[in-house]
Amino acid sequence: MKLRRFNWIISDLLRKALKRYFEWSARLKGQRFYCRALGGESEYNMTINCDLTVSCNCQDYDGSGHIGNLNKNSFKEVFFGPVARRFREELAKGKLPIMTCTRCGDLQRVPKSQSRAVTGVPGGVGRAASEAETDPDGQIFAGPKPRLPYRGMLLENTVRCNIDCIGCDRQSAARIRTTTQMDLDKLSRMADLVHELGLESLFYLNLGEPFLSPNIGQELPLLRQKNPDCRIVISTNGIILNSDTKREAALSASHIFFSIAGVSDAMLKKYEHFGSYEKAYANMKALVEYRNARGLAQPLLEWKYLLFNWNDDPQTIAQAIELAKAAGVDAISFWPTHNPFYGYSYRYALGRLNKVGVKSWKGREVDLRPAVKQGPVTASGV
């Protein structure tokens, strides 16, 4: 526990330092910031939590990224509401509203010369020329004008989890949730919202284990029924995806990532406390067999292998690929991570894994499907 606390202390210090660096760097270069999530252009970060609070990012452990609550307002009111507005305005001024921005892939820099200004904005917030843009209601922003999300977002059905990952501060998030489980009525409302927004992708995941929900057998079919053309993506540790009821529900997904960080319990438990390699691998293989027995090509099943300096040597990587082939999954991908800081994969950073599969937004990826079935393993996002 001491090591875990030390890791988060270092992480917080690093984010504070990065915040100052990014802001000063942007100021010196005459730049402003634009958030694709707050602009409605992101596929991934905008998150509806299990208590119907809405976060602008996928790592909102302390609630600093909360922009509203769907128990009180509509999604449109939240997305264009006062908190989201304030975040956009701070970004347009070259400031980062929350520390999580420093590690968010949706943070973009916008040249000052590409921004415009409208003076006389209601509320006395007029800006100098070429500094910011404002909509008719007086909202200041840099970059493209915000629109409702259409590419995708996250939906968290539960914040509970059966394991304890060092790089996840789920306990802090659970303490600020008013409920740890989304009930079916609210889930149905969120399924309707996904349809109303016309989302291309829905990531049914966040800070909990999706298959830990007692209603998962009803949740996924309901989402699919109301959104037949939406790409539904799930990430699971696989340990409790262990019954035909859950496997049947899983068939409603488009893509399932099994997060298994190693090829043995010894490796996996350095990151996933209370995890089990044997159970996760067996359940991953069982779902492949369950899907194949029905002659289905979906969901696409992928082994998500988080890279650390204790599980990234060439022999272990080769073993993981062979185990993935034996399980019959469609792909295995190797994901570098910076958390915990002491687990950083220097082999990946030095290019020693460059011969493994192909480079992708994930890191390295090996497509194991027969050539006739191959295509893009997935779109960017997770």
C-alpha positions in Angstrom: 0.0 0.0 0.0 2.9 2.3 0.7 4.2 1.8 -2.8 0.7 2.4 -4.2 0.4 5.7 -2.4 3.9 6.7 -3.4 3.0 6.0 -7.1 0.0 8.3 -6.9 2.0 11.1 -5.2 4.5 10.9 -8.0 1.7 10.9 -10.5 0.1 14.0 -9.0 3.4 15.9 -8.9 4.0 15.0 -12.5 0.6 16.2 -13.6 1.1 19.5 -11.8 4.4 20.0 -13.4 3.0 19.1 -16.9 0.1 21.6 -16.4 2.5 24.4 -15.8 4.7 23.3 -18.7 1.8 23.0 -21.1 0.4 26.4 -20.2 3.7 28.3 -20.4 4.7 26.5 -23.6 1.3 27.5 -25.2 1.7 31.0 -24.0 5.2 31.4 -25.4 4.1 30.0 -28.7 1.0 32.0 -28.9 -1.3 29.0 -28.8 -4.6 28.1 -27.2 -6.2 24.8 -26.2 -9.1 22.9 -27.7 -10.7 19.8 -26.2 -12.1 17.3 -28.7 -14.3 15.8 -26.0 -15.8 19.1 -25.1 -16.1 19.9 -28.8 -18.2 16.8 -29.4 -15.5 15.3 -31.8 -14.0 12.7 -29.5 -14.8 9.0 -29.8 -13.9 8.1 -26.3 -13.4 10.4 -23.4 -16.9 11.9 -22.6 -18.2 9.6 -19.9 -21.6 9.0 -18.3 -20.9 7.5 -14.9 -23.1 4.9 -13.1 -24.8 7.6 -11.0 -25.6 9.6 -14.1 -23.0 12.3 -13.4 -21.2 13.3 -16.6 -17.4 13.6 -16.8 -15.3 15.1 -19.6 -12.7 12.4 -19.4 -12.2 8.7 -18.7 -10.0 9.1 -15.6 -12.1 11.4 -13.4 -11.1 9.8 -10.1 -11.8 12.9 -8.0 -14.8 14.4 -9.8 -12.9 17.5 -11.0 -14.0 16.7 -14.5 -17.8 16.5 -13.6 -19.7 18.8 -16.0 -23.2 17.9 -14.8 -25.8 15.4 -13.7 -28.4 13.7 -15.9 -30.6 13.2 -12.9 -31.1 17.0 -13.0 -30.6 18.1 -16.6 -30.8 16.7 -20.1 -27.5 15.7 -21.8 -27.7 18.8 -24.0 -28.1 21.1 -21.0 -25.1 19.4 -19.4 -22.9 19.5 -22.5 -23.5 23.2 -23.1 -24.0 24.0 -19.4 -22.0 26.3 -17.1 -19.2 23.9 -16.1 -18.5 22.7 -19.7 -18.7 26.4 -20.8 -16.1 27.4 -18.1 -13.8 24.6 -19.2 -14.0 25.7 -22.8 -13.4 29.3 -21.9 -10.3 28.4 -19.8 -8.9 26.3 -22.6 -9.5 29.2 -25.1 -7.4 31.4 -22.7 -4.5 29.0 -22.8 -5.3 27.4 -19.4 -5.9 23.8 -18.5 -9.1 23.6 -16.3 -8.2 20.3 -14.6 -4.9 18.4 -14.1 -6.3 15.4 -16.0 -6.0 17.4 -19.2 -2.3 16.9 -19.1 -2.7 13.2 -19.9 -5.7 13.4 -22.2 -5.3 12.4 -25.8 -8.2 14.8 -26.7 -6.3 17.9 -25.7 -5.3 19.8 -28.8 -3.3 23.0 -29.4 -4.8 25.7 -31.6 -2.7 28.6 -33.1 -3.9 31.9 -31.8 -4.0 33.2 -35.4 -6.7 30.6 -36.1 -9.0 31.9 -33.4 -11.4 34.8 -33.7 -13.1 37.2 -31.3 -16.5 38.7 -31.0 -16.6 41.7 -28.7 -19.5 42.7 -26.5 -20.2 39.2 -25.3 -23.0 38.9 -22.7 -21.6 38.9 -19.2 -18.7 41.2 -19.9 -16.4 38.5 -21.2 -15.4 40.1 -24.5 -11.9 39.3 -25.7 -9.3 41.1 -27.8 -9.3 40.5 -31.5 -7.9 37.1 -32.7 -8.0 35.7 -29.2 -11.2 33.6 -28.9 -14.4 32.7 -30.6 -17.9 33.0 -29.0 -21.2 31.6 -30.0 -24.5 33.6 -30.0 -25.0 32.8 -26.3 -21.7 34.3 -25.4 -19.6 31.1 -25.0 -15.9 31.5 -25.7 -14.0 28.7 -27.2 -11.0 27.9 -29.4 -11.1 25.6 -32.4 -14.3 24.3 -34.0 -17.6 25.2 -32.6 -18.9 22.6 -30.0 -21.5 20.2 -31.1 -23.2 17.3 -29.4 -21.1 14.1 -29.4 -21.7 11.8 -32.4 -18.6 9.6 -32.7 -18.8 7.9 -29.3 -18.5 8.1 -25.5 -18.2 5.9 -22.4 -21.1 4.5 -20.4 -20.3 3.1 -16.9 -22.8 0.5 -15.7 -21.0 0.0 -12.4 -18.0 1.4 -10.5 -17.5 -1.8 -8.6 -14.6 -4.1 -9.5 -13.4 -7.6 -8.5 -9.7 -6.7 -8.8 -7.5 -3.8 -7.7 -5.2 -2.4 -10.4 -2.3 -0.3 -9.3 -2.8 2.2 -12.1 -6.5 2.7 -11.3 -7.7 4.9 -8.4 -11.2 3.4 -8.6 -11.7 3.6 -4.8 -11.6 7.4 -4.9 -14.2 7.5 -7.7 -16.4 5.0 -5.9 -16.5 7.3 -2.8 -17.9 10.2 -4.8 -20.6 8.2 -6.7 -24.1 8.5 -5.2 -24.6 4.9 -6.3 -22.2 2.2 -7.4 -24.6 0.5 -9.8 -26.8 1.9 -12.6 -30.3 0.3 -12.5 -32.1 -1.0 -15.5 -34.5 1.9 -15.8 -31.6 4.4 -16.0 -29.7 2.1 -18.3 -32.7 2.1 -20.6 -32.7 5.9 -20.6 -29.0 5.9 -21.5 -29.7 3.5 -24.3 -32.3 5.9 -25.7 -29.8 8.8 -25.4 -27.2 6.8 -27.4 -29.9 6.4 -30.1 -30.9 10.1 -30.0 -27.3 11.2 -30.3 -26.7 8.7 -33.2 -23.5 7.5 -31.6 -21.2 5.5 -33.9 -19.5 3.8 -31.0 -20.4 3.2 -27.3 -17.6 2.1 -24.9 -19.4 0.1 -22.2 -16.7 0.5 -19.6 -14.9 3.0 -17.3 -13.8 2.5 -13.7 -15.6 -0.8 -12.9 -15.9 -4.3 -14.3 -18.9 -4.4 -16.6 -19.7 -8.1 -16.1 -19.9 -7.6 -12.3 -23.3 -6.0 -12.8 -26.1 -8.4 -11.7 -28.1 -7.1 -14.7 -25.5 -7.6 -17.4 -27.7 -10.3 -19.0 -30.4 -7.7 -19.7 -28.2 -4.6 -20.1 -26.2 -5.6 -23.2 -29.2 -7.0 -25.2 -31.2 -3.8 -24.3 -28.4 -1.6 -25.6 -28.2 -3.6 -28.8 -31.9 -3.7 -29.3 -32.2 0.1 -29.1 -28.9 0.7 -31.0 -28.6 -2.0 -33.7 -26.0 -0.2 -35.7 -23.8 1.1 -32.9 -20.4 -0.3 -32.3 -20.4 -1.5 -28.7 -17.0 -2.1 -27.1 -16.3 -3.7 -23.7 -13.1 -4.1 -21.7 -13.1 -6.8 -19.1 -10.6 -8.5 -16.8 -12.4 -11.7 -17.8 -12.4 -13.3 -14.4 -16.1 -13.3 -13.9 -17.2 -13.7 -17.5 -17.7 -17.3 -16.5 -21.3 -18.4 -17.3 -23.4 -19.0 -20.4 -25.8 -16.2 -19.3 -22.9 -13.7 -19.4 -21.5 -15.2 -22.6 -24.8 -14.9 -24.2 -25.0 -11.2 -23.2 -21.5 -10.7 -24.5 -22.6 -11.7 -28.0 -24.5 -8.3 -28.1 -21.1 -6.5 -28.1 -19.1 -5.7 -31.2 -15.7 -5.9 -29.7 -14.5 -7.2 -26.3 -11.0 -6.6 -24.9 -9.7 -9.0 -22.3 -7.2 -7.1 -20.2 -4.7 -9.8 -19.0 -1.4 -8.3 -18.1 1.0 -11.3 -18.3 1.2 -15.0 -18.9 1.2 -16.1 -15.3 -0.3 -15.2 -12.0 3.0 -13.9 -10.8 3.2 -11.4 -13.6 -0.5 -10.4 -13.6 -0.7 -9.8 -9.9 2.1 -7.3 -9.9 -0.4 -5.0 -11.5 -3.8 -6.6 -11.0 -4.1 -7.4 -7.3 -6.7 -10.2 -6.7 -6.5 -11.0 -10.4 -6.2 -14.5 -11.8 -4.4 -15.3 -15.0 -5.7 -18.9 -15.1 -9.4 -17.8 -14.8 -9.1 -14.9 -17.2 -7.4 -16.9 -19.9 -9.9 -19.9 -19.5 -12.9 -17.5 -19.7 -11.4 -15.8 -22.7 -11.0 -19.1 -24.5 -14.5 -20.2 -23.4 -16.1 -17.1 -25.0 -14.2 -17.8 -28.2 -15.7 -21.3 -28.3 -19.1 -20.1 -27.3 -19.2 -17.5 -30.2 -17.7 -19.9 -32.7 -20.2 -22.6 -31.9 -22.9 -20.3 -33.1 -21.1 -19.5 -36.3 -20.7 -15.8 -35.4 -17.9 -13.4 -36.4 -18.7 -10.9 -33.7 -17.9 -9.9 -31.1 -14.3 -9.4 -32.1 -12.3 -10.9 -29.2 -8.9 -9.4 -28.4 -6.3 -10.0 -25.7 -5.3 -6.6 -24.3 -1.8 -7.1 -22.9 -0.6 -4.2 -20.8 3.2 -3.8 -21.1 5.4 -3.4 -18.0 9.1 -4.0 -17.5 8.3 -7.3 -15.8 6.3 -8.8 -18.6 7.8 -7.4 -21.8 10.9 -9.6 -22.5 10.9 -11.2 -26.0 10.4 -14.7 -24.7 7.3 -13.7 -22.7 5.9 -11.7 -25.7 6.3 -14.7 -28.0 4.7 -17.0 -25.4 1.7 -14.6 -25.1 1.2 -14.6 -28.9 1.2 -18.4 -28.9 -1.2 -18.5 -26.1 -3.5 -16.1 -27.9 -3.4 -18.4 -31.0 -4.2 -21.4 -28.8 -7.2 -19.5 -27.3 -8.5 -18.6 -30.7 -8.8 -14.9 -30.2 -8.9 -12.6 -33.2 -6.0 -10.4 -32.1 -3.5 -9.7 -29.3 -2.3 -6.1 -28.7 0.5 -4.8 -26.5 -0.2 -1.5 -24.8 2.5 0.6 -23.2 1.5 2.4 -20.0 3.1 5.1 -17.7 1.3 4.0 -14.6 2.7 2.8 -12.3 5.8 4.9 -13.1 8.2 2.2 -11.9 6.7 -0.4 -14.3 7.4 1.6 -17.5 8.3 -0.7 -20.4 11.8 0.6 -21.5 12.0 -2.3 -24.0 9.0 -0.8 -25.8 10.4 2.7 -25.5 13.7 1.6 -27.0 12.1 0.0 -29.9 12.9 -3.6 -29.0 9.3 -4.7 -29.7 9.2 -3.1 -33.1 9.2 -6.5 -34.8 6.1 -7.6 -33.0 3.0 -7.3 -35.2 2.3 -3.9 -36.6 2.3 -0.4 -35.0 -1.1 0.9 -34.0 -2.7 3.5 -31.7 -2.6 0.8 -29.0 1.1 0.2 -29.3 1.8 -3.1 -31.2 -0.9 -5.3 -32.6 -0.9 -8.9 -34.0 -4.0 -9.8 -36.1 -4.6 -13.6 -35.7 -7.6 -13.9 -37.9 -7.6 -15.9 -41.2 -6.6 -13.7 -44.1 -10.1 -13.9 -45.6 -11.6 -12.3 -42.5 -9.0 -9.7 -41.9 -9.8 -6.0 -41.9 -9.2 -3.2 -39.4 -9.1 -4.8 -35.9 -10.8 -1.8 -34.5 -11.2 1.9 -34.8 -9.2 4.2 -32.5 -10.5 4.9 -29.0 -9.8 2.5 -26.2 
